[in-house]
Structures are given as C-alpha cells and as structure tokens.
Amino acid sequence: MTTRQVLDLLRKHESHNVTFIDPKGGWPIVWDCAKGVYVWDADGNKYLDLTAAFGVAAAGHANPRVVRAGQRQMARLLHAMGDVHPHELKARLARELSRITFGRWSKGTTSKTVFCNSGFEAVEVALKTAMLGTKKRGIIAFEGAYHGLGYGALNATHRKHFTEFFQKQLGGFGDFVPFPIEGSSIDRLETQIRSLCKKEKIGAVLVEPIQVRGGINVPPKEFVRMLRRVCDENDAVLILDEIYTGFGRTGKWFACEHSSVVPDIVCLGKALTGGFPLSACVGRADLMDAAWPVSTGEAIHTSTFLGHPVGCAMALAQIQEIKKRKLVERSARLGNFLPDLLRSEISNFKFEISLRGLGLLVGIEVRRHDGSWATEETLSLIKTMLHEGFILLPEGEHANVISFTPPLTITEAQLRKVVSALKKVLAARN
C-alpha cells in the first residue's frame, strides 16, 4: 500500500485523536521497514532516523542479534502465564536487571522486579510500591514531567494537554514543584519540597533525571542528590523514571549515575528490548519485600503478558549488544562531538538557538529574538528536514525543542550529514 492508501485507511478506521495527518500534506510518513539507523517509508523513500523511534532502537533498528533472539523464542515459547507459571528467561532478566542497576550502584545490593508492558505501567507499579511501603498517599512530581498517560501516571504527568479532559477522575495525589535547569540554584526548591513533606503525607518523589518530553531539560547535578537527602529524612521513596534515559542514552548506563545517586526504585522501558513492549519497575530488594505481600496464588498487580518470553529474550540480547559494542561509551563520546558540531554550524541564524543534553540526548531550543517560543517555525523546520530525509521530533510543552535521540550506533559522518542539512534549512529561512 502507498502512504496515501494507508493514511486513508487510518482516517476511516482509527480514532481521529491518534495519528495527526497534516491537511496540507507531507506529514506523517508511513514506515515500511527499518534497519540500523535508517527507515524506509511505504513509497520507498529512505530516511536517517534521529529519534531511534522514541529512543527504543538504542542498538539500532532490527539489530540482528536481538531479532534472532526474539525469533528463536517465538518458535520455542511464544507466550507463558504471567504471574502463574513462569519461564526461565523472566528469572534471568530479573537477575540481569539487578546486576546492571543496584548491583553496580551499591555492591552487595540486590533488587527485585515487577515486569510490565509499557513505561507508564512501570511508573504505576512504582507508585503502588511507595504507597505500600510508606502508607502515605502523596507524591511530589515536577513541572514539565511526563510519566505516561494511564490514570495513575497522569497524576504525575504535568502537561495540561494530557490531563485536562480527565481531571474529574484523577486521584489528585500529586503535588508539582518546579524542575530546575542546569546552572540554577536549588535552595528555594529544596525549601519548597521540605515544606510539602511536612504539611502532607508524602510517600514518594517521582522524577526524570533529565526531562525528555519536557524539552531535554538537564538539572544541576546536586538536584537529584538533594532529592535523595530529603527522601531519606522524610521516609519517602525516591523513584527515578529512566524509561527514556536508560541504557546508555546519556553516556552512562543510567542518567542517575551522573549524580552518583542510588534511587529506591528505577523505572525502565523503551530501549530495554529494542522493539518489543516490555518495561520494568526495579526496586531495592528490602523495599520491595517490605512493601509487597507474598503471593498466596493471586498477585495484586499483574497482567496477561507480564514478563513476556519474547520480550525477555530480546531484552537479554539487547543488553548484551549494548555491552559488547560499548554503546554506552560511544554515546558519551558522540555526546561531546554532536553539541560542538551544532554550535559551530547553526549558531548564526535569525533564531535564538540554545543547546542542552547529555550523551546522545541533545535538544536544540528555538526561540524568536524577542524571546518567544518559535513553535510554528520549529515544526516547519522538522517537517522540512523530513522532506530532506531526516526524521526528527519536537519536544517541550511549546514544541520548540528539536530533539536528537538517534540509535547509539550512529556514526560521526551521519551526524555531520544531518547537521549540514539542518544548517541549509536554517540558512534558507534567514
């Protein structure tokens, strides 16, 4: 089917709130296949993917070893029984996640995992764990936060666009405080958080070490350290949402390592499998054991596809690929290269351009010279880049941040190519 035929079919049979189809044409493309850092659409056009499909394809699209692991598992055991009759790979993956998280962060410390299907479910398990462990309903989250769109996670997702239609049904157990940006003071913020902990029954602080959907917002290093300290002093659980930032995206295995902070719970997803819906809530073993009762035959949080064998097989292969190909180190190196290249090539145009990020998580904020958000201009730039063969996404509440979250396998030459194209597109607007 052609792009037009597919989009016509979606118009007819998919909820019109899902896929945005630009009435002027040119957006979206219809993906047909992907390999490595490239995507081909239904009309045969080739694109360099700077999104890794929302950060999922960290080891490259259709990574051969990850795909083979999934294929072998599909032929052997396509589906198991979640919380009833387990399979070997679920146990092995839980052990591996323990090793690469708490086992690395605090030697001798183990963790326990609840597997889920998508990122927001992992967040909701984390919130349940905090409630069970502290007996306190309140949470502190941050302005600009995105933790998913399930009814529990919506209480911690800040953007009105996602919450306003459902406000009457939300639990209202989340308090929002400002998310600090790099270089800013956190003293006033610490006072505000401490005040909330005194006034309300705060059982958890939920935070992204770097906000991605919020606009690639990088906080000061002492920010997460402060949260760790305040949580310890107030018997609250520190939950880090590393669904987007995990598995090498920021030049470390996990973004919390930039601050040398060990959370109580970490939420994982996206790049975990490289392309299969699987997520995980990983918490300190002592916390998880104290919070959750021993199963007597019916788990109080489960799902049909919990710990899916194909997802577990792919996750184990994905983690090995990241290790074997030293993709975390590669992300750190290219994370120094890309911002320097961007600064040298795109700083002298009619927009106010600012860069931020860590590793291969880089954002270009675009503002007009009067300081206002260049939303329409940013979206136009991204659409033009798509026509030039480059897939990019806007981030931030005002959609004025161009994000770079490519597969960690991307090369310097490929990054030069996209920056050169962006420079030409910007020059055409001068």
Phi, psi and omega in degrees: 000145177281167176304314182298318181296318179296315181294324176297321179294319178294319177304323185279326192237351178254147175308134184286001176270356187268287186268120175282121177245110184297121180298340178277352181089168175089355179207131001270176164270162176251113182293137177248314177204163181212144178206130180065243179253009185245151177231142174243138181266179185295343179260007176089006179281145183253139182227145169271123186268115178259015181246341189052031181054063183066031177083004185288314189276058183299320180265019180096148176297139176051043177307125188304319182289323179291318178297315180298321178299318178293318180296316179299318182291323178300322180287334184267310182208102186282329183208144177240207187234048169046250185267006184259284180254108186282176174228163187300318188294329177297318178294317181294320181290321177301319177295318181294321177295323176297319182295317186273352177253262186297330178295329176274323186286321182222101185303133181090351180269136176247166179230168173230150191236143164245120179276147181222187183256319180227169187301316184297331178294321177298320177298317182292325174296320178298317179295321176296319180299315180298318179297315180293322185281330184249343184064021180241130188277335189283150173226155171249127175234186191231147176301135183088357184291146171227112180238016179105176193240011171292163186298326176288312182296330180299334178293345180242359176267127195273326191293127183302328180308324184269338190253335193299326183284344187242010187304323183294339182255359181278151184288337178066036181259010181250135172251135181255137175232162183298147173264121185283149176258158183305132180094351181268160178279146179248007183299311181295322178297317179300318178299318180296317180293317178298321179296318178297320180297328179283321186279327187236164179275085183269116180260345183204150166246122182247125186209146168272126178303327169223128177283123180265297179299334180286351177124027182055057182267117182256120181274169172297151181299327183286350182299305182293328176297320177297317179298320178300316182295315182293320178298317180299321184282344185238019178051047178243155182265129176268113180252122177255122176273098180253028182299319179268325189272353184282169174063043171093356185304322185259011182091001170231162177305317178222146188296332180298340181290341175293334180256358182056041181250134175258118179283176170273325180220142173232135179258130185234153178184212178042265185288358181306317183248344183081005177154007178243140182291099178208135176223174183208139168255115185245121183230159174309135185301319182294322178293313182297319180292323179288326185282312188263131177290153176296135181296136175250019179123348179218107179295148179268357167217117181201178174202164182303321187257021182304128178059045185306132185300324179292316177298318179296318178298316180291322179296317178298319178291320180298315180298319178295322177297316179298319179292307186299320184267005178052047184286335176294314179296322178297319178299318179296317181293312179291337176290341171272325183290312188297311179299321178298318178295316179298316180298322183284338188252332189235022185273345187248064179230180189287351177264158169275116185249131172228144184246147174202160178146179175217139181058217178268047170228094188232136178238140174248107177276133183244120176232157172283166184293342176275004178091353182284158182288130181268063185296305183298320181294321179295315179296323177294320177299316182293321179293319178296319177298325177298317179294336177274355176102025181228128180264117178229163178230151172271147175229172180093155182302329183256011176051039181243021176240119176276121184258144173244109175226059187287168169307143182290355179272357183298153182255165175300320181299319179292323176293320176300322181297315181289323179293321177298318179294320179295321178300317180294320180295318178294319181298326180293342181262357181287000000 
